[in-house]
Amino acid sequence: MAADIYIVSGFLGAGKTTLIQKLLKEAFNKDRVVLIENDFGEVSVDAALLKSGGTTVKEINSGCICCSLQGDFVESIIEIEACFKPDKIIIEPSGIAKLSDIIKACTHSRISADIEVKEKITVVDTEYLKIFLEDFGEFYEDQIKNADVILLSHTEDFQDKITEACELIRHINPQAFVFSKSWEKIGVENLLSVANYHKSHEIGVDQHDCSGSEDNEQPHSGHHHHHDAKDIFDTVTLFTEKIFTDKDLRAGLMEIRQIYQDTVLRVKGIVSAQNGYLNLQYTPGDLQITKTSAEGNFICIIGKRLNKQELVRIFNKTNQ
């Protein structure tokens, strides 16, 4: 019996890991589930967080499944099928991966009979949708254009941007189901029932809960360049044995913002603190530092024109 594949895509910091935790808790808690984490850095912070919750995680790091790691992805699927016989496989691609390439990897002749892509979900940050479309159209449009379901994040904080976000999404993918309510108000069963929509019209899901448009606009063509993520984005992974405080991390992020401004798109990490570990999550305009049961000693930075020596100095750590 083929394992069901759920792909949770989305740009950097959109909220993919939060959604996966919601799926694991509310929908797949009785299933055998394996998560494939594909991160752009040397280590995956998201994988460490999910492993700490007891999830079986297979990591594919240092690049995108769509590029040189496609062979690793195929081998991972074969290994997962042989070792775990999962009911469900969740794939969380790198935030700068193209969803179309992930879908293509899932159709590889060696694994196509063993898996079935049930649903492709893209998480879209309501606040930064327009900015990211302008700055990273090639990657960002692809994630929206190839999704079955688009889930807006941070809508409760940016309700004034929901209508514009829905209109932008409709231009790119008029067929997708778009959910714009606060995530607490969205039943996971609704998200997952979209895959069966065309088989049965008895489910209670509106195609556009944020707008209800039935227009026939075609998605615009976007960019036609075929770049590898490594041609556009830099990634720096810093390893440290330093004991951090909340204040240390905030000071480091403040200096990064002053030097790099909007060119640093994502900072995330797990570092040692006085009484345990801290989980660092940063996107432009949002910084969260929380205690975590996951263990780690690394910080990953993704952006443009990054200087590793400068970042090491900012966080005052010994790179190993």
C-alpha positions in Angstrom: 0.0 0.0 0.0 1.4 3.4 -1.0 2.2 5.9 1.7 0.4 9.2 1.5 2.6 12.2 0.9 1.8 15.7 2.3 4.1 18.5 1.2 4.1 21.6 3.4 5.8 24.3 1.4 6.3 28.0 2.2 8.9 30.8 2.1 11.4 31.4 4.9 9.6 31.9 8.3 6.1 31.6 7.0 5.1 29.0 9.6 5.6 25.6 8.0 6.9 23.9 11.2 4.0 25.3 13.3 1.5 23.8 10.7 3.3 20.5 10.8 3.0 20.3 14.5 -0.7 21.1 14.2 -1.1 18.3 11.6 0.8 15.8 13.8 -1.3 16.7 16.9 -4.8 17.0 15.4 -4.8 14.7 12.3 -2.0 12.2 12.2 -1.7 11.3 15.9 -2.8 7.7 15.3 -0.7 7.2 12.1 2.8 6.1 11.6 4.3 9.3 10.3 7.8 10.1 9.0 8.9 13.7 8.3 11.4 14.5 5.7 13.2 17.8 6.5 15.0 19.5 3.6 16.9 22.5 4.9 19.3 24.9 3.1 21.8 25.0 5.9 24.2 22.5 7.3 21.8 21.5 10.1 18.0 21.7 10.5 16.7 23.6 13.4 13.1 22.5 12.5 14.2 18.9 12.6 15.7 19.2 16.0 12.5 20.8 17.3 10.2 18.1 15.8 12.5 15.3 17.0 12.2 16.6 20.5 8.5 16.0 20.3 9.0 12.3 19.3 8.5 12.6 15.6 10.6 10.4 13.3 12.6 12.8 11.1 14.8 12.1 8.1 17.1 15.1 7.3 18.4 16.1 3.9 20.5 19.2 4.4 22.9 21.6 2.6 20.7 22.2 -0.5 17.4 21.7 -2.2 15.8 18.3 -3.1 15.2 19.8 -6.5 19.0 20.1 -7.2 21.8 17.7 -6.5 20.0 16.1 -3.6 17.2 14.5 -5.6 19.1 11.2 -5.4 19.3 11.6 -1.7 15.6 12.2 -1.6 14.8 9.0 -3.6 17.1 6.9 -1.4 15.4 8.5 1.7 12.0 7.4 0.5 13.2 3.8 -0.2 14.9 3.7 3.3 11.8 5.1 5.0 9.5 2.6 3.3 11.7 -0.3 4.2 12.4 0.6 7.8 9.2 2.3 9.0 6.3 1.3 6.6 4.7 4.7 7.3 1.1 5.6 6.7 2.0 9.2 6.1 5.1 11.0 5.0 5.3 14.8 5.5 7.8 16.6 3.4 9.0 20.1 4.6 11.1 21.5 1.8 13.5 24.3 2.3 11.8 27.7 2.3 13.7 28.6 -0.8 12.9 25.4 -2.7 10.5 25.3 -5.7 7.4 23.2 -5.0 7.2 22.1 -8.7 10.6 20.4 -8.3 9.6 18.6 -5.1 6.5 17.3 -6.9 8.7 16.1 -9.8 11.0 14.3 -7.4 8.0 12.4 -6.0 7.3 11.0 -9.4 10.7 9.4 -9.8 10.3 6.0 -11.4 12.0 4.2 -8.4 9.5 5.5 -5.9 6.3 6.5 -7.8 4.6 3.1 -7.0 5.3 3.4 -3.3 4.0 6.9 -2.6 1.0 9.0 -3.5 1.1 12.8 -3.2 -2.2 13.5 -1.5 -1.9 17.3 -0.9 0.4 20.2 -1.5 0.0 22.9 1.1 1.8 26.3 0.9 2.0 28.6 3.9 2.0 32.3 2.9 3.0 35.1 5.2 0.2 37.7 4.9 2.4 40.6 5.8 5.3 39.9 3.4 3.5 38.3 0.4 3.7 41.3 -1.8 7.3 42.1 -0.9 8.5 38.6 -1.4 6.7 38.3 -4.8 8.5 41.4 -5.9 11.9 40.4 -4.6 11.9 36.6 -5.0 9.2 36.0 -7.7 10.8 32.9 -9.3 10.8 30.9 -6.1 7.8 32.4 -4.4 5.4 32.2 -7.3 6.3 28.6 -7.9 5.3 27.7 -4.3 1.9 29.4 -4.7 1.2 28.2 -8.3 1.7 24.5 -7.6 -0.3 24.3 -4.3 -3.7 22.7 -3.7 -4.1 24.6 -0.5 -2.8 28.0 0.5 -2.9 28.9 4.2 -2.3 32.5 5.1 -0.3 33.0 8.3 -0.4 36.0 10.7 -3.8 37.1 9.5 -4.9 38.0 13.0 -2.2 40.7 13.1 -2.6 42.0 9.5 -6.3 41.8 8.7 -6.0 44.9 6.6 -3.7 42.9 4.2 -5.9 39.8 3.8 -8.0 41.1 0.8 -4.9 42.2 -1.1 -3.2 38.9 -0.3 -6.1 36.9 -1.7 -6.2 38.9 -4.9 -2.4 38.4 -5.5 -2.8 34.7 -4.9 -5.8 34.4 -7.3 -3.7 35.9 -10.1 -1.1 33.2 -9.6 -3.3 30.2 -8.7 -7.1 30.7 -9.1 -7.7 27.0 -8.5 -6.2 26.8 -5.0 -8.2 26.7 -1.8 -7.2 29.7 0.3 -7.7 29.7 4.0 -7.4 33.1 5.7 -8.9 32.7 9.2 -6.8 32.5 12.3 -5.3 29.0 12.5 -7.1 28.3 15.7 -10.4 28.6 13.8 -9.4 26.3 11.0 -10.1 22.6 11.4 -7.4 20.4 10.2 -10.0 18.1 8.6 -10.9 21.0 6.3 -7.3 21.5 5.2 -6.9 17.8 4.4 -10.3 17.3 2.8 -9.3 19.5 -0.1 -7.5 16.6 -1.8 -10.9 14.8 -2.2 -12.8 17.9 -3.3 -13.1 16.9 -7.0 -14.0 13.4 -6.0 -16.9 14.4 -3.7 -18.7 17.7 -3.4 -20.2 16.9 0.0 -17.3 18.3 2.1 -17.7 21.6 3.7 -14.8 23.6 2.3 -15.2 26.9 0.4 -12.7 27.3 -2.4 -11.8 30.8 -1.3 -12.8 31.4 2.3 -11.3 34.9 2.1 -12.8 36.1 -1.2 -15.0 33.6 -2.9 -13.9 34.7 -6.4 -15.0 32.6 -9.3 -13.2 34.6 -12.0 -11.2 33.0 -14.8 -8.0 35.0 -14.5 -5.0 33.1 -15.5 -1.8 33.0 -13.4 0.7 35.5 -14.7 3.9 34.0 -16.1 6.3 35.4 -13.5 10.0 34.9 -14.1 11.3 32.4 -16.6 14.9 32.2 -15.3 15.9 28.8 -13.8 18.2 29.7 -10.9 19.5 27.4 -8.3 18.8 28.7 -4.8 22.6 28.8 -4.1 22.9 31.3 -6.9 20.7 33.8 -5.1 20.8 33.0 -1.3 23.7 32.7 1.1 23.5 30.5 4.1 25.9 30.6 7.2 25.8 28.0 10.0 27.5 29.0 13.2 28.4 26.4 15.8 29.0 27.5 19.4 29.5 26.3 22.9 28.6 29.7 24.4 26.0 30.0 27.1 23.5 32.6 25.8 21.0 34.9 27.5 17.9 36.3 25.9 19.6 39.7 26.0 22.7 38.3 24.1 20.5 37.0 21.3 18.5 40.2 21.0 21.7 42.3 20.9 23.1 40.1 18.1 19.9 40.4 16.0 19.8 44.1 16.5 23.3 44.4 15.1 22.4 42.2 12.2 19.4 44.4 11.4 21.6 47.5 11.5 24.3 46.0 9.2 22.2 43.9 6.8 18.8 45.5 7.1 16.4 43.6 4.8 19.0 41.3 3.2 18.9 38.9 6.2 15.7 36.9 5.6 15.9 34.2 8.3 17.8 33.5 11.5 17.0 30.4 13.5 18.9 28.3 16.0 19.0 26.3 19.2 21.7 27.4 21.7 22.7 26.7 25.3 21.3 28.9 28.1 21.9 29.0 31.8 19.2 26.4 32.6 18.6 24.5 29.3 18.3 25.7 25.7 16.8 28.6 23.8 15.0 28.4 20.4 15.8 31.5 18.3 13.4 32.4 15.4 13.8 35.6 13.4 12.2 36.9 10.3 12.1 40.6 9.3 9.7 42.3 11.7 9.4 39.3 14.1 11.8 37.9 16.7 10.9 35.1 19.1 13.2 33.6 21.7 11.7 30.7 23.7 12.9 27.9 26.0 12.9 24.5 24.3 13.5 20.9 25.3 15.4 20.4 22.0 19.2 20.4 22.3 21.6 22.2 20.0 24.5 24.5 19.6 24.0 26.2 16.3 22.5 29.3 14.6 21.6 29.3 10.9 21.4 32.6 8.9 19.9 32.9 5.4 20.1 36.0 3.3 22.1 37.8 0.6 25.7 38.9 0.6 26.4 37.4 4.1 29.9 37.8 5.7 30.6 34.7 7.8 33.4 36.3 9.8 31.2 39.3 10.6 28.4 37.0 11.8 30.8 35.0 14.0 32.0 38.3 15.5 28.4 39.5 16.1 27.5 36.4 18.1 30.9 36.1 19.7 31.3 32.4 19.1 33.9 30.0 18.1 33.0 28.4 14.8 33.8 24.7 14.8 
